[in-house]
Structure formats: C-alpha cells, structure tokens
Amino acid sequence: MTSLVAPEAPARPAPPARPAPATRGRALELQGFRGLAALSTVVFHVWQQYYRYDAAGAHPPLDNPYVGALVSLEVIDLFFVMSAYLLTLSYARAAIDGAEGSVRPWRVFLFRRAIRILPLYFLAVLVVWSMRNPTLPGDWRDLVQHLTFTHVFDRGRIFYTLGPTWSLSLEVAFYLALVVLGPLAVRACRGMRTRRARVALCASGCAALFALPAGWIAYAHYVRHVPHTDWPVYFGPQARFGSFAAGMALAVLLTALGDGRGRIGARWVTTLSVAAFGGLYALSYLSAPENFAHTFYHPLAALLWSVLLFATLRVRRRERERVRWHGLLRARWVTAVGLVSYSLYIWHEPVMLELDKGGLLPSSGGGFPVAALVVVLVALAVGTASYWLVEYPASLLGRAKDAGGASRDFYQEGSTTR
C-alpha cells in the first residue's frame, strides 16, 4: 500500500523560508516504484499459493534458494515508507520552515484519505465476504473486523476475506496518528529560534517512533518468546509502525536539506541503490523463522527502502537521465501499473483463488511461472477496470470540499439553472 494508495499533493502551498524539496519531478519514479512493488506482491502471493506442505516441512514451488529469496523479498515496507514520506512532507515543511499554509486541516486530510481508500475497500470486502459466506449470518465477526480495520488484531482472522488488506489497517492507524503528531510537531517547533533545533526535534521524534516498535519486537521475541506465527504481535501497529517512522524521517531529512543541498551524482545514486537492494536481497536470503534477519526484517527493510528512495529523490537534475535504471521506473507500462496498483493489490488474491478454483492454473509447483503470468495478466485487467469504475469516480468526491474543508459552492451567486 498506496503506498499503493497515492497521496495527493499538499493543498494551499505557501512559500517556505527555504526551498522545499521537489517531489513532482520525481512523481513518475515513485509511481513506478508502486507499479513494480504491486507486481512483486502478486508474484509473491502466487509463490505462496504453490507451496507444498508435508511431514518434512514446507517446500517452495521451485527448489532454488536464490530465486526464492528474490521472489520472497517483501515490499510492503516500501509502501509504508512512501506513504509516510509523502504525507509527512507538508508537516515537515510547516514545522521546520514555517510553511503552515501547506498543511491541510485534519478534517480535509481524513476526508481525502477516506474517499481514496474506503469505496474500493468496502466494495471488495463485501463482494468477497458474500462469495465466501453464501448463507447468513456467516462469519459476521470477520466482516465487522474488516469493515472497522480491526482484523489485524485477530490472530485467526487477520488474513481472512482479503488477506493483503491487513496492511490497510496499519495505513488507517498511521493516518490517525499523523493528524495528531503532525500538528503537535508544528506547534512544538514554533517556539524554537533556530532551524537546526527544529530539525533536531523532528528527527528525534522520528527516531523515537522507529525505536519503539523495534524495542517491542525485541521484547516479544527475546523476553516473552512469542513465536512469529502470533501474527497480531508482529503485524500490529505496535510492531510495524517503524516503517512509517522511516518514511517520516525521510521527509524531515529532505525538508532539512532543502532544494539544493544533499544532491548526489549518478554514480552515487547507483552505488546507494545497489547497496540498498543488495541489503534487501541479503535480508530475504538469510531470513529463516525466528532468526535475527527474520525477527528484525521489517525495521531493517524500512531503512534500506528509505536509502533507495533517498537516492531516487536526490539525484542531481542534470544527471537524472544518466541513471539508467530510473528509466524503468518512468517507463509508461510501469507507471500505468502504478496508477492502478491499489486496485491490483485489492483484487489479485481473490482473482488468484478463483482461477485456481476453476482449474485455470497449473496444478503442480513446476507450473508456477505460468501461473504467475496468468494471475498477473488477469489481475491487471480486473485492477484496471476497478480503477476506472470505482477508484477514479470516487476520487472526484474530493471536489466536494475546498482546501479549507468547507463544502464547495458549485452554484455561485447569480448563476441560473434551466
């Protein structure tokens, strides 16, 4: 997510004391990241679908640990980091540079977030739940938990109905936390005379928000000896908020640097990108149940994704075209997938399960590549239709309110109707 759910640009932009980091120039790259990450998520879930289980344990569809590490490289932390970065930017600018006009009122912020995620989410939950509960009352508790984003706290139902949507529970929790923490940070920075002090306060707050979940994970694993299969312990906001904190810290860092400082050349971009992706691959390759890489996978992955995003966002403008792999991020087909990535994320699991149920996917593990291709193509078609039929029309509701949160007057005084 958003994030698979792409945030909007800040409303009512006010000129900051120093130039704000340019984000629109990198919008295509970020959308490309969303597209590639969404495709990776689909392939990963097909990979999981083809696991075999017997007395000897679990067996992946292809017995190649190097391929398995690549396919199993989880990207959900990238979605969280991007979401937090984009949504925190306006608060960081307001706190550090006094650009308070760039911050939307909390009612407007939550209204726009709601129209962005809720219509499609509620529709998908109701459709899939109805298909799997043909007679009433069905598993009504599962439905209530999904509609209230509380299924992430239920060990038995966290992956019910729409398995990947556990992450949306964390997105919603982050939205609610941000509209509280953001204004508090802005208010606390008002009394500080120096920009360095304001930056230090914001950075230390992000560090604390990152450290607390890491501490929780260490406590749960090493002190309480909670197994990794106790999903709410390790998937709940108390354990996974560190990814959002990393994205918030990235927003603070880029705001602190402004538009000119901290720019890096193509060679450094490539070096940082290779190092970050290499670290992510190593985490995936070394990860095994209950070991260190597995236990702290997500906090470490969030830091590495942040490094990758930093390298993408801070390349010198004149050297932008020299970073060849950024051309992939800007490719039309990749950004097109990024545009529909939220719908793709929502629908790909039920599409995969229905294809499998209908006997339209290979039955053996060796058929994984064919199955992955089929699921990707069908899910992309469904996701594209979903975007234009549900997501895009729902986004137009954002015009119902102006930047200040007041209802927009579509019938100005003096107009006539016929």
Disulfide bonds with the S-S distance in Angstrom:
none
